[in-house]
Each structure stands twice: as C-alpha cells, then as structure tokens.
Amino acid sequence: MSEDYDSPYYILNICSMEISNEFEKGRIDTERLVGGQDACIF
C-alpha cells in the first residue's frame, strides 16, 4: 500500500502537523498561516 501524495487528506495531515509544531513552539505567524498554508483550508 503506497502513500497517495496528492490526496487532500495527506496534504491536510502535513499541514496539521506543521501548524501543531508552530503552536508547540509558541509562535504562530498568522500571515504565513493564511497565505502559505492555504492548502490546509478547504
């Protein structure tokens, strides 16, 4: 069973992890979140 890298769920998973990591570091760049992570927003 291979990973489907084009799957929206896969992309959403990656974005969620990145966002969680930013929260853990205690610094969210809202502009980057909105502008750079738009793949996460459906």
NUPAKE-876809 format. One record per residue (C-alpha): residue number from 1; residue in three letters; x, y, z; chain. Coordinates in nm, 4 decimals, always signed. Example, Ala and Ser with C-alpha at 12.3 -4.5 7.8 and 13.67 -1.06 7.14 Angstrom:
<sites>
<site i="1" aa="Ala" px="+1.2300" py="-0.4500" pz="+0.7800" ch="A"/>
<site i="2" aa="Ser" px="+1.3670" py="-0.1060" pz="+0.7140" ch="A"/>
</sites>
This chain:
<sites>
<site i="1" aa="Met" px="+0.0000" py="+0.0000" pz="+0.0000" ch="A"/>
<site i="2" aa="Ser" px="+0.1676" py="+0.3187" pz="-0.1190" ch="A"/>
<site i="3" aa="Glu" px="+0.1149" py="+0.6732" pz="+0.0042" ch="A"/>
<site i="4" aa="Asp" px="-0.1054" py="+0.8889" pz="-0.2146" ch="A"/>
<site i="5" aa="Tyr" px="+0.0849" py="+1.2167" pz="-0.2005" ch="A"/>
<site i="6" aa="Asp" px="-0.1829" py="+1.4011" pz="-0.3987" ch="A"/>
<site i="7" aa="Ser" px="-0.4561" py="+1.3029" pz="-0.1560" ch="A"/>
<site i="8" aa="Pro" px="-0.6176" py="+1.6037" pz="+0.0167" ch="A"/>
<site i="9" aa="Tyr" px="-0.6115" py="+1.4045" pz="+0.3398" ch="A"/>
<site i="10" aa="Tyr" px="-0.2352" py="+1.3572" pz="+0.3102" ch="A"/>
<site i="11" aa="Ile" px="-0.1834" py="+1.7285" pz="+0.2456" ch="A"/>
<site i="12" aa="Leu" px="-0.4143" py="+1.8189" pz="+0.5334" ch="A"/>
<site i="13" aa="Asn" px="-0.2195" py="+1.5842" pz="+0.7589" ch="A"/>
<site i="14" aa="Ile" px="+0.1108" py="+1.7529" pz="+0.6740" ch="A"/>
<site i="15" aa="Cys" px="-0.0378" py="+2.0991" pz="+0.7294" ch="A"/>
<site i="16" aa="Ser" px="-0.1902" py="+1.9957" pz="+1.0603" ch="A"/>
<site i="17" aa="Met" px="+0.1465" py="+1.8691" pz="+1.1813" ch="A"/>
<site i="18" aa="Glu" px="+0.3203" py="+2.1899" pz="+1.0751" ch="A"/>
<site i="19" aa="Ile" px="+0.0595" py="+2.4047" pz="+1.2474" ch="A"/>
<site i="20" aa="Ser" px="+0.0802" py="+2.1927" pz="+1.5628" ch="A"/>
<site i="21" aa="Asn" px="+0.4581" py="+2.2300" pz="+1.5645" ch="A"/>
<site i="22" aa="Glu" px="+0.4252" py="+2.6073" pz="+1.5400" ch="A"/>
<site i="23" aa="Phe" px="+0.1795" py="+2.6109" pz="+1.8306" ch="A"/>
<site i="24" aa="Glu" px="+0.4168" py="+2.3969" pz="+2.0369" ch="A"/>
<site i="25" aa="Lys" px="+0.6996" py="+2.6418" pz="+1.9716" ch="A"/>
<site i="26" aa="Gly" px="+0.4643" py="+2.9150" pz="+2.0896" ch="A"/>
<site i="27" aa="Arg" px="+0.4917" py="+3.1269" pz="+1.7792" ch="A"/>
<site i="28" aa="Ile" px="+0.2251" py="+3.1353" pz="+1.5106" ch="A"/>
<site i="29" aa="Asp" px="+0.2833" py="+3.3590" pz="+1.2119" ch="A"/>
<site i="30" aa="Thr" px="-0.0763" py="+3.4312" pz="+1.1175" ch="A"/>
<site i="31" aa="Glu" px="+0.0147" py="+3.5813" pz="+0.7829" ch="A"/>
<site i="32" aa="Arg" px="+0.2132" py="+3.2737" pz="+0.6865" ch="A"/>
<site i="33" aa="Leu" px="-0.0648" py="+3.0540" pz="+0.8187" ch="A"/>
<site i="34" aa="Val" px="-0.3214" py="+3.2217" pz="+0.5944" ch="A"/>
<site i="35" aa="Gly" px="-0.1015" py="+3.2883" pz="+0.2929" ch="A"/>
<site i="36" aa="Gly" px="+0.1381" py="+2.9969" pz="+0.2953" ch="A"/>
<site i="37" aa="Gln" px="-0.0765" py="+2.7170" pz="+0.4312" ch="A"/>
<site i="38" aa="Asp" px="-0.3857" py="+2.7682" pz="+0.2171" ch="A"/>
<site i="39" aa="Ala" px="-0.3672" py="+2.4032" pz="+0.1108" ch="A"/>
<site i="40" aa="Cys" px="-0.4959" py="+2.3226" pz="+0.4602" ch="A"/>
<site i="41" aa="Ile" px="-0.8089" py="+2.5335" pz="+0.4256" ch="A"/>
<site i="42" aa="Phe" px="-1.0952" py="+2.3699" pz="+0.2411" ch="A"/>
</sites>
